[in-house]
Amino acid sequence: MKKQITAFLKDESGQTSTEYILLVAVVAFVIFKFKDVINERLVGDNGLVNKVFGKADDILNGLQ
């Protein structure tokens, strides 16, 4: 078991957990930096979510 753990820690053939953590941190920073813009474009009065569900509602009302 000890040999397997040592081999895992010495293996450099792929991305390490540190690199994955750094990638997640960068994505989180971008989301927090632009959260107001993202929120407005997705959920705002003229946002993507309202457009999609508005069109779906129109289609549903047209079928009835």
mmCIF file of the N, C-alpha and C atoms, coordinates in Angstrom:
data_MODEL
# 
_entry.id   MODEL 
# 
loop_
_atom_site.group_PDB 
_atom_site.id 
_atom_site.type_symbol 
_atom_site.label_atom_id 
_atom_site.label_alt_id 
_atom_site.label_comp_id 
_atom_site.label_asym_id 
_atom_site.label_entity_id 
_atom_site.label_seq_id 
_atom_site.pdbx_PDB_ins_code 
_atom_site.Cartn_x 
_atom_site.Cartn_y 
_atom_site.Cartn_z 
_atom_site.occupancy 
_atom_site.B_iso_or_equiv 
_atom_site.pdbx_formal_charge 
_atom_site.auth_seq_id 
_atom_site.auth_comp_id 
_atom_site.auth_asym_id 
_atom_site.auth_atom_id 
_atom_site.pdbx_PDB_model_num 
ATOM 1   N N  . MET A 1 1  ? 0.824   -1.183 0.000   1.00 0.00 ? 1  MET A N  1 
ATOM 2   C CA . MET A 1 1  ? 0.000   0.000  0.000   1.00 0.00 ? 1  MET A CA 1 
ATOM 3   C C  . MET A 1 1  ? 0.873   1.253  0.000   1.00 0.00 ? 1  MET A C  1 
ATOM 4   N N  . LYS A 1 2  ? 1.931   1.211  0.797   1.00 0.00 ? 2  LYS A N  1 
ATOM 5   C CA . LYS A 1 2  ? 2.831   2.358  0.879   1.00 0.00 ? 2  LYS A CA 1 
ATOM 6   C C  . LYS A 1 2  ? 3.504   2.614  -0.470  1.00 0.00 ? 2  LYS A C  1 
ATOM 7   N N  . LYS A 1 3  ? 3.858   1.539  -1.171  1.00 0.00 ? 3  LYS A N  1 
ATOM 8   C CA . LYS A 1 3  ? 4.495   1.682  -2.483  1.00 0.00 ? 3  LYS A CA 1 
ATOM 9   C C  . LYS A 1 3  ? 3.532   2.303  -3.497  1.00 0.00 ? 3  LYS A C  1 
ATOM 10  N N  . GLN A 1 4  ? 2.255   1.932  -3.414  1.00 0.00 ? 4  GLN A N  1 
ATOM 11  C CA . GLN A 1 4  ? 1.263   2.487  -4.329  1.00 0.00 ? 4  GLN A CA 1 
ATOM 12  C C  . GLN A 1 4  ? 1.060   3.984  -4.080  1.00 0.00 ? 4  GLN A C  1 
ATOM 13  N N  . ILE A 1 5  ? 1.006   4.394  -2.840  1.00 0.00 ? 5  ILE A N  1 
ATOM 14  C CA . ILE A 1 5  ? 0.846   5.811  -2.510  1.00 0.00 ? 5  ILE A CA 1 
ATOM 15  C C  . ILE A 1 5  ? 2.066   6.604  -2.959  1.00 0.00 ? 5  ILE A C  1 
ATOM 16  N N  . THR A 1 6  ? 3.246   6.067  -2.717  1.00 0.00 ? 6  THR A N  1 
ATOM 17  C CA . THR A 1 6  ? 4.475   6.727  -3.152  1.00 0.00 ? 6  THR A CA 1 
ATOM 18  C C  . THR A 1 6  ? 4.517   6.840  -4.669  1.00 0.00 ? 6  THR A C  1 
ATOM 19  N N  . ALA A 1 7  ? 4.123   5.785  -5.366  1.00 0.00 ? 7  ALA A N  1 
ATOM 20  C CA . ALA A 1 7  ? 4.102   5.816  -6.833  1.00 0.00 ? 7  ALA A CA 1 
ATOM 21  C C  . ALA A 1 7  ? 3.085   6.840  -7.327  1.00 0.00 ? 7  ALA A C  1 
ATOM 22  N N  . PHE A 1 8  ? 1.934   6.934  -6.666  1.00 0.00 ? 8  PHE A N  1 
ATOM 23  C CA . PHE A 1 8  ? 0.918   7.914  -7.048  1.00 0.00 ? 8  PHE A CA 1 
ATOM 24  C C  . PHE A 1 8  ? 1.428   9.337  -6.880  1.00 0.00 ? 8  PHE A C  1 
ATOM 25  N N  . LEU A 1 9  ? 2.121   9.604  -5.779  1.00 0.00 ? 9  LEU A N  1 
ATOM 26  C CA . LEU A 1 9  ? 2.628   10.944 -5.517  1.00 0.00 ? 9  LEU A CA 1 
ATOM 27  C C  . LEU A 1 9  ? 3.757   11.332 -6.474  1.00 0.00 ? 9  LEU A C  1 
ATOM 28  N N  . LYS A 1 10 ? 4.523   10.366 -6.934  1.00 0.00 ? 10 LYS A N  1 
ATOM 29  C CA . LYS A 1 10 ? 5.628   10.642 -7.852  1.00 0.00 ? 10 LYS A CA 1 
ATOM 30  C C  . LYS A 1 10 ? 5.192   10.682 -9.309  1.00 0.00 ? 10 LYS A C  1 
ATOM 31  N N  . ASP A 1 11 ? 3.997   10.208 -9.606  1.00 0.00 ? 11 ASP A N  1 
ATOM 32  C CA . ASP A 1 11 ? 3.501   10.158 -10.980 1.00 0.00 ? 11 ASP A CA 1 
ATOM 33  C C  . ASP A 1 11 ? 3.207   11.575 -11.475 1.00 0.00 ? 11 ASP A C  1 
ATOM 34  N N  . GLU A 1 12 ? 3.846   11.963 -12.563 1.00 0.00 ? 12 GLU A N  1 
ATOM 35  C CA . GLU A 1 12 ? 3.654   13.285 -13.130 1.00 0.00 ? 12 GLU A CA 1 
ATOM 36  C C  . GLU A 1 12 ? 3.084   13.204 -14.551 1.00 0.00 ? 12 GLU A C  1 
ATOM 37  N N  . SER A 1 13 ? 2.394   12.133 -14.869 1.00 0.00 ? 13 SER A N  1 
ATOM 38  C CA . SER A 1 13 ? 1.912   11.926 -16.233 1.00 0.00 ? 13 SER A CA 1 
ATOM 39  C C  . SER A 1 13 ? 0.608   12.665 -16.524 1.00 0.00 ? 13 SER A C  1 
ATOM 40  N N  . GLY A 1 14 ? -0.028  13.218 -15.545 1.00 0.00 ? 14 GLY A N  1 
ATOM 41  C CA . GLY A 1 14 ? -1.284  13.936 -15.753 1.00 0.00 ? 14 GLY A CA 1 
ATOM 42  C C  . GLY A 1 14 ? -1.344  15.158 -14.871 1.00 0.00 ? 14 GLY A C  1 
ATOM 43  N N  . GLN A 1 15 ? -2.489  15.793 -14.905 1.00 0.00 ? 15 GLN A N  1 
ATOM 44  C CA . GLN A 1 15 ? -2.650  16.965 -14.058 1.00 0.00 ? 15 GLN A CA 1 
ATOM 45  C C  . GLN A 1 15 ? -2.772  16.527 -12.602 1.00 0.00 ? 15 GLN A C  1 
ATOM 46  N N  . THR A 1 16 ? -2.125  17.256 -11.757 1.00 0.00 ? 16 THR A N  1 
ATOM 47  C CA . THR A 1 16 ? -2.189  16.938 -10.341 1.00 0.00 ? 16 THR A CA 1 
ATOM 48  C C  . THR A 1 16 ? -3.387  17.632 -9.718  1.00 0.00 ? 16 THR A C  1 
ATOM 49  N N  . SER A 1 17 ? -3.694  17.247 -8.506  1.00 0.00 ? 17 SER A N  1 
ATOM 50  C CA . SER A 1 17 ? -4.832  17.852 -7.820  1.00 0.00 ? 17 SER A CA 1 
ATOM 51  C C  . SER A 1 17 ? -4.600  19.346 -7.598  1.00 0.00 ? 17 SER A C  1 
ATOM 52  N N  . THR A 1 18 ? -3.349  19.752 -7.445  1.00 0.00 ? 18 THR A N  1 
ATOM 53  C CA . THR A 1 18 ? -3.049  21.170 -7.270  1.00 0.00 ? 18 THR A CA 1 
ATOM 54  C C  . THR A 1 18 ? -3.443  21.963 -8.512  1.00 0.00 ? 18 THR A C  1 
ATOM 55  N N  . GLU A 1 19 ? -3.179  21.408 -9.681  1.00 0.00 ? 19 GLU A N  1 
ATOM 56  C CA . GLU A 1 19 ? -3.556  22.094 -10.915 1.00 0.00 ? 19 GLU A CA 1 
ATOM 57  C C  . GLU A 1 19 ? -5.068  22.185 -11.054 1.00 0.00 ? 19 GLU A C  1 
ATOM 58  N N  . TYR A 1 20 ? -5.770  21.130 -10.670 1.00 0.00 ? 20 TYR A N  1 
ATOM 59  C CA . TYR A 1 20 ? -7.226  21.173 -10.710 1.00 0.00 ? 20 TYR A CA 1 
ATOM 60  C C  . TYR A 1 20 ? -7.773  22.212 -9.737  1.00 0.00 ? 20 TYR A C  1 
ATOM 61  N N  . ILE A 1 21 ? -7.196  22.296 -8.558  1.00 0.00 ? 21 ILE A N  1 
ATOM 62  C CA . ILE A 1 21 ? -7.629  23.281 -7.573  1.00 0.00 ? 21 ILE A CA 1 
ATOM 63  C C  . ILE A 1 21 ? -7.397  24.691 -8.099  1.00 0.00 ? 21 ILE A C  1 
ATOM 64  N N  . LEU A 1 22 ? -6.274  24.921 -8.747  1.00 0.00 ? 22 LEU A N  1 
ATOM 65  C CA . LEU A 1 22 ? -6.009  26.238 -9.326  1.00 0.00 ? 22 LEU A CA 1 
ATOM 66  C C  . LEU A 1 22 ? -7.000  26.578 -10.433 1.00 0.00 ? 22 LEU A C  1 
ATOM 67  N N  . LEU A 1 23 ? -7.346  25.609 -11.259 1.00 0.00 ? 23 LEU A N  1 
ATOM 68  C CA . LEU A 1 23 ? -8.344  25.846 -12.300 1.00 0.00 ? 23 LEU A CA 1 
ATOM 69  C C  . LEU A 1 23 ? -9.700  26.201 -11.695 1.00 0.00 ? 23 LEU A C  1 
ATOM 70  N N  . VAL A 1 24 ? -10.104 25.493 -10.661 1.00 0.00 ? 24 VAL A N  1 
ATOM 71  C CA . VAL A 1 24 ? -11.376 25.784 -9.989  1.00 0.00 ? 24 VAL A CA 1 
ATOM 72  C C  . VAL A 1 24 ? -11.333 27.181 -9.366  1.00 0.00 ? 24 VAL A C  1 
ATOM 73  N N  . ALA A 1 25 ? -10.204 27.553 -8.801  1.00 0.00 ? 25 ALA A N  1 
ATOM 74  C CA . ALA A 1 25 ? -10.068 28.875 -8.199  1.00 0.00 ? 25 ALA A CA 1 
ATOM 75  C C  . ALA A 1 25 ? -10.194 29.975 -9.253  1.00 0.00 ? 25 ALA A C  1 
ATOM 76  N N  . VAL A 1 26 ? -9.617  29.777 -10.426 1.00 0.00 ? 26 VAL A N  1 
ATOM 77  C CA . VAL A 1 26 ? -9.723  30.774 -11.496 1.00 0.00 ? 26 VAL A CA 1 
ATOM 78  C C  . VAL A 1 26 ? -11.164 30.899 -11.969 1.00 0.00 ? 26 VAL A C  1 
ATOM 79  N N  . VAL A 1 27 ? -11.847 29.781 -12.147 1.00 0.00 ? 27 VAL A N  1 
ATOM 80  C CA . VAL A 1 27 ? -13.250 29.818 -12.570 1.00 0.00 ? 27 VAL A CA 1 
ATOM 81  C C  . VAL A 1 27 ? -14.108 30.506 -11.510 1.00 0.00 ? 27 VAL A C  1 
ATOM 82  N N  . ALA A 1 28 ? -13.870 30.197 -10.241 1.00 0.00 ? 28 ALA A N  1 
ATOM 83  C CA . ALA A 1 28 ? -14.619 30.840 -9.163  1.00 0.00 ? 28 ALA A CA 1 
ATOM 84  C C  . ALA A 1 28 ? -14.359 32.339 -9.141  1.00 0.00 ? 28 ALA A C  1 
ATOM 85  N N  . PHE A 1 29 ? -13.118 32.762 -9.358  1.00 0.00 ? 29 PHE A N  1 
ATOM 86  C CA . PHE A 1 29 ? -12.794 34.191 -9.397  1.00 0.00 ? 29 PHE A CA 1 
ATOM 87  C C  . PHE A 1 29 ? -13.546 34.894 -10.515 1.00 0.00 ? 29 PHE A C  1 
ATOM 88  N N  . VAL A 1 30 ? -13.573 34.290 -11.690 1.00 0.00 ? 30 VAL A N  1 
ATOM 89  C CA . VAL A 1 30 ? -14.274 34.901 -12.825 1.00 0.00 ? 30 VAL A CA 1 
ATOM 90  C C  . VAL A 1 30 ? -15.769 35.016 -12.532 1.00 0.00 ? 30 VAL A C  1 
ATOM 91  N N  . ILE A 1 31 ? -16.352 33.982 -11.943 1.00 0.00 ? 31 ILE A N  1 
ATOM 92  C CA . ILE A 1 31 ? -17.777 34.013 -11.612 1.00 0.00 ? 31 ILE A CA 1 
ATOM 93  C C  . ILE A 1 31 ? -18.065 35.112 -10.603 1.00 0.00 ? 31 ILE A C  1 
ATOM 94  N N  . PHE A 1 32 ? -17.252 35.220 -9.552  1.00 0.00 ? 32 PHE A N  1 
ATOM 95  C CA . PHE A 1 32 ? -17.480 36.256 -8.548  1.00 0.00 ? 32 PHE A CA 1 
ATOM 96  C C  . PHE A 1 32 ? -17.221 37.646 -9.104  1.00 0.00 ? 32 PHE A C  1 
ATOM 97  N N  . LYS A 1 33 ? -16.254 37.788 -9.991  1.00 0.00 ? 33 LYS A N  1 
ATOM 98  C CA . LYS A 1 33 ? -15.926 39.085 -10.575 1.00 0.00 ? 33 LYS A CA 1 
ATOM 99  C C  . LYS A 1 33 ? -17.060 39.594 -11.460 1.00 0.00 ? 33 LYS A C  1 
ATOM 100 N N  . PHE A 1 34 ? -17.666 38.702 -12.235 1.00 0.00 ? 34 PHE A N  1 
ATOM 101 C CA . PHE A 1 34 ? -18.693 39.098 -13.187 1.00 0.00 ? 34 PHE A CA 1 
ATOM 102 C C  . PHE A 1 34 ? -20.081 38.613 -12.797 1.00 0.00 ? 34 PHE A C  1 
ATOM 103 N N  . LYS A 1 35 ? -20.330 38.407 -11.502 1.00 0.00 ? 35 LYS A N  1 
ATOM 104 C CA . LYS A 1 35 ? -21.607 37.841 -11.073 1.00 0.00 ? 35 LYS A CA 1 
ATOM 105 C C  . LYS A 1 35 ? -22.787 38.744 -11.405 1.00 0.00 ? 35 LYS A C  1 
ATOM 106 N N  . ASP A 1 36 ? -22.622 40.056 -11.352 1.00 0.00 ? 36 ASP A N  1 
ATOM 107 C CA . ASP A 1 36 ? -23.726 40.955 -11.675 1.00 0.00 ? 36 ASP A CA 1 
ATOM 108 C C  . ASP A 1 36 ? -24.084 40.883 -13.156 1.00 0.00 ? 36 ASP A C  1 
ATOM 109 N N  . VAL A 1 37 ? -23.076 40.827 -14.008 1.00 0.00 ? 37 VAL A N  1 
ATOM 110 C CA . VAL A 1 37 ? -23.314 40.727 -15.451 1.00 0.00 ? 37 VAL A CA 1 
ATOM 111 C C  . VAL A 1 37 ? -23.961 39.379 -15.779 1.00 0.00 ? 37 VAL A C  1 
ATOM 112 N N  . ILE A 1 38 ? -23.441 38.316 -15.195 1.00 0.00 ? 38 ILE A N  1 
ATOM 113 C CA . ILE A 1 38 ? -23.992 36.982 -15.430 1.00 0.00 ? 38 ILE A CA 1 
ATOM 114 C C  . ILE A 1 38 ? -25.434 36.914 -14.953 1.00 0.00 ? 38 ILE A C  1 
ATOM 115 N N  . ASN A 1 39 ? -25.689 37.450 -13.783 1.00 0.00 ? 39 ASN A N  1 
ATOM 116 C CA . ASN A 1 39 ? -27.037 37.432 -13.218 1.00 0.00 ? 39 ASN A CA 1 
ATOM 117 C C  . ASN A 1 39 ? -28.003 38.213 -14.101 1.00 0.00 ? 39 ASN A C  1 
ATOM 118 N N  . GLU A 1 40 ? -27.596 39.368 -14.574 1.00 0.00 ? 40 GLU A N  1 
ATOM 119 C CA . GLU A 1 40 ? -28.468 40.188 -15.413 1.00 0.00 ? 40 GLU A CA 1 
ATOM 120 C C  . GLU A 1 40 ? -28.773 39.507 -16.741 1.00 0.00 ? 40 GLU A C  1 
ATOM 121 N N  . ARG A 1 41 ? -27.775 38.907 -17.348 1.00 0.00 ? 41 ARG A N  1 
ATOM 122 C CA . ARG A 1 41 ? -27.981 38.275 -18.660 1.00 0.00 ? 41 ARG A CA 1 
ATOM 123 C C  . ARG A 1 41 ? -28.728 36.956 -18.572 1.00 0.00 ? 41 ARG A C  1 
ATOM 124 N N  . LEU A 1 42 ? -28.643 36.274 -17.447 1.00 0.00 ? 42 LEU A N  1 
ATOM 125 C CA . LEU A 1 42 ? -29.340 34.998 -17.308 1.00 0.00 ? 42 LEU A CA 1 
ATOM 126 C C  . LEU A 1 42 ? -30.730 35.150 -16.700 1.00 0.00 ? 42 LEU A C  1 
ATOM 127 N N  . VAL A 1 43 ? -30.843 35.954 -15.632 1.00 0.00 ? 43 VAL A N  1 
ATOM 128 C CA . VAL A 1 43 ? -32.070 35.975 -14.860 1.00 0.00 ? 43 VAL A CA 1 
ATOM 129 C C  . VAL A 1 43 ? -32.774 37.330 -14.904 1.00 0.00 ? 43 VAL A C  1 
ATOM 130 N N  . GLY A 1 44 ? -32.167 38.341 -15.458 1.00 0.00 ? 44 GLY A N  1 
ATOM 131 C CA . GLY A 1 44 ? -32.766 39.675 -15.476 1.00 0.00 ? 44 GLY A CA 1 
ATOM 132 C C  . GLY A 1 44 ? -34.067 39.721 -16.255 1.00 0.00 ? 44 GLY A C  1 
ATOM 133 N N  . ASP A 1 45 ? -34.681 40.903 -16.319 1.00 0.00 ? 45 ASP A N  1 
ATOM 134 C CA . ASP A 1 45 ? -35.963 41.061 -17.003 1.00 0.00 ? 45 ASP A CA 1 
ATOM 135 C C  . ASP A 1 45 ? -35.900 40.606 -18.457 1.00 0.00 ? 45 ASP A C  1 
ATOM 136 N N  . ASN A 1 46 ? -34.795 40.864 -19.117 1.00 0.00 ? 46 ASN A N  1 
ATOM 137 C CA . ASN A 1 46 ? -34.628 40.453 -20.513 1.00 0.00 ? 46 ASN A CA 1 
ATOM 138 C C  . ASN A 1 46 ? -33.576 39.348 -20.612 1.00 0.00 ? 46 ASN A C  1 
ATOM 139 N N  . GLY A 1 47 ? -33.454 38.548 -19.553 1.00 0.00 ? 47 GLY A N  1 
ATOM 140 C CA . GLY A 1 47 ? -32.429 37.513 -19.491 1.00 0.00 ? 47 GLY A CA 1 
ATOM 141 C C  . GLY A 1 47 ? -32.794 36.263 -20.266 1.00 0.00 ? 47 GLY A C  1 
ATOM 142 N N  . LEU A 1 48 ? -31.822 35.418 -20.420 1.00 0.00 ? 48 LEU A N  1 
ATOM 143 C CA . LEU A 1 48 ? -31.963 34.194 -21.195 1.00 0.00 ? 48 LEU A CA 1 
ATOM 144 C C  . LEU A 1 48 ? -33.023 33.259 -20.611 1.00 0.00 ? 48 LEU A C  1 
ATOM 145 N N  . VAL A 1 49 ? -33.066 33.134 -19.298 1.00 0.00 ? 49 VAL A N  1 
ATOM 146 C CA . VAL A 1 49 ? -34.033 32.238 -18.658 1.00 0.00 ? 49 VAL A CA 1 
ATOM 147 C C  . VAL A 1 49 ? -35.454 32.704 -18.939 1.00 0.00 ? 49 VAL A C  1 
ATOM 148 N N  . ASN A 1 50 ? -35.706 34.006 -18.809 1.00 0.00 ? 50 ASN A N  1 
ATOM 149 C CA . ASN A 1 50 ? -37.044 34.532 -19.075 1.00 0.00 ? 50 ASN A CA 1 
ATOM 150 C C  . ASN A 1 50 ? -37.430 34.373 -20.541 1.00 0.00 ? 50 ASN A C  1 
ATOM 151 N N  . LYS A 1 51 ? -36.478 34.524 -21.444 1.00 0.00 ? 51 LYS A N  1 
ATOM 152 C CA . LYS A 1 51 ? -36.773 34.344 -22.866 1.00 0.00 ? 51 LYS A CA 1 
ATOM 153 C C  . LYS A 1 51 ? -37.153 32.899 -23.164 1.00 0.00 ? 51 LYS A C  1 
ATOM 154 N N  . VAL A 1 52 ? -36.386 31.966 -22.626 1.00 0.00 ? 52 VAL A N  1 
ATOM 155 C CA . VAL A 1 52 ? -36.653 30.547 -22.886 1.00 0.00 ? 52 VAL A CA 1 
ATOM 156 C C  . VAL A 1 52 ? -38.004 30.141 -22.325 1.00 0.00 ? 52 VAL A C  1 
ATOM 157 N N  . PHE A 1 53 ? -38.255 30.480 -21.057 1.00 0.00 ? 53 PHE A N  1 
ATOM 158 C CA . PHE A 1 53 ? -39.514 30.064 -20.455 1.00 0.00 ? 53 PHE A CA 1 
ATOM 159 C C  . PHE A 1 53 ? -40.684 30.852 -21.011 1.00 0.00 ? 53 PHE A C  1 
ATOM 160 N N  . GLY A 1 54 ? -40.456 32.081 -21.459 1.00 0.00 ? 54 GLY A N  1 
ATOM 161 C CA . GLY A 1 54 ? -41.513 32.850 -22.112 1.00 0.00 ? 54 GLY A CA 1 
ATOM 162 C C  . GLY A 1 54 ? -41.929 32.208 -23.423 1.00 0.00 ? 54 GLY A C  1 
ATOM 163 N N  . LYS A 1 55 ? -40.954 31.798 -24.215 1.00 0.00 ? 55 LYS A N  1 
ATOM 164 C CA . LYS A 1 55 ? -41.259 31.127 -25.484 1.00 0.00 ? 55 LYS A CA 1 
ATOM 165 C C  . LYS A 1 55 ? -41.925 29.776 -25.242 1.00 0.00 ? 55 LYS A C  1 
ATOM 166 N N  . ALA A 1 56 ? -41.453 29.040 -24.247 1.00 0.00 ? 56 ALA A N  1 
ATOM 167 C CA . ALA A 1 56 ? -42.075 27.754 -23.930 1.00 0.00 ? 56 ALA A CA 1 
ATOM 168 C C  . ALA A 1 56 ? -43.520 27.954 -23.487 1.00 0.00 ? 56 ALA A C  1 
ATOM 169 N N  . ASP A 1 57 ? -43.772 28.988 -22.725 1.00 0.00 ? 57 ASP A N  1 
ATOM 170 C CA . ASP A 1 57 ? -45.134 29.302 -22.278 1.00 0.00 ? 57 ASP A CA 1 
ATOM 171 C C  . ASP A 1 57 ? -46.013 29.676 -23.467 1.00 0.00 ? 57 ASP A C  1 
ATOM 172 N N  . ASP A 1 58 ? -45.484 30.454 -24.399 1.00 0.00 ? 58 ASP A N  1 
ATOM 173 C CA . ASP A 1 58 ? -46.236 30.822 -25.603 1.00 0.00 ? 58 ASP A CA 1 
ATOM 174 C C  . ASP A 1 58 ? -46.584 29.588 -26.430 1.00 0.00 ? 58 ASP A C  1 
ATOM 175 N N  . ILE A 1 59 ? -45.623 28.670 -26.586 1.00 0.00 ? 59 ILE A N  1 
ATOM 176 C CA . ILE A 1 59 ? -45.875 27.440 -27.335 1.00 0.00 ? 59 ILE A CA 1 
ATOM 177 C C  . ILE A 1 59 ? -46.942 26.597 -26.644 1.00 0.00 ? 59 ILE A C  1 
ATOM 178 N N  . LEU A 1 60 ? -46.843 26.495 -25.337 1.00 0.00 ? 60 LEU A N  1 
ATOM 179 C CA . LEU A 1 60 ? -47.817 25.711 -24.582 1.00 0.00 ? 60 LEU A CA 1 
ATOM 180 C C  . LEU A 1 60 ? -49.212 26.319 -24.694 1.00 0.00 ? 60 LEU A C  1 
ATOM 181 N N  . ASN A 1 61 ? -49.294 27.643 -24.607 1.00 0.00 ? 61 ASN A N  1 
ATOM 182 C CA . ASN A 1 61 ? -50.608 28.297 -24.747 1.00 0.00 ? 61 ASN A CA 1 
ATOM 183 C C  . ASN A 1 61 ? -51.146 28.145 -26.164 1.00 0.00 ? 61 ASN A C  1 
ATOM 184 N N  . GLY A 1 62 ? -50.282 28.085 -27.159 1.00 0.00 ? 62 GLY A N  1 
ATOM 185 C CA . GLY A 1 62 ? -50.718 27.886 -28.530 1.00 0.00 ? 62 GLY A CA 1 
ATOM 186 C C  . GLY A 1 62 ? -51.273 26.493 -28.785 1.00 0.00 ? 62 GLY A C  1 
ATOM 187 N N  . LEU A 1 63 ? -50.802 25.514 -28.014 1.00 0.00 ? 63 LEU A N  1 
ATOM 188 C CA . LEU A 1 63 ? -51.289 24.152 -28.178 1.00 0.00 ? 63 LEU A CA 1 
ATOM 189 C C  . LEU A 1 63 ? -52.662 23.915 -27.539 1.00 0.00 ? 63 LEU A C  1 
ATOM 190 N N  . GLN A 1 64 ? -53.011 24.762 -26.613 1.00 0.00 ? 64 GLN A N  1 
ATOM 191 C CA . GLN A 1 64 ? -54.291 24.555 -25.895 1.00 0.00 ? 64 GLN A CA 1 
ATOM 192 C C  . GLN A 1 64 ? -55.446 25.123 -26.637 1.00 0.00 ? 64 GLN A C  1 
# 
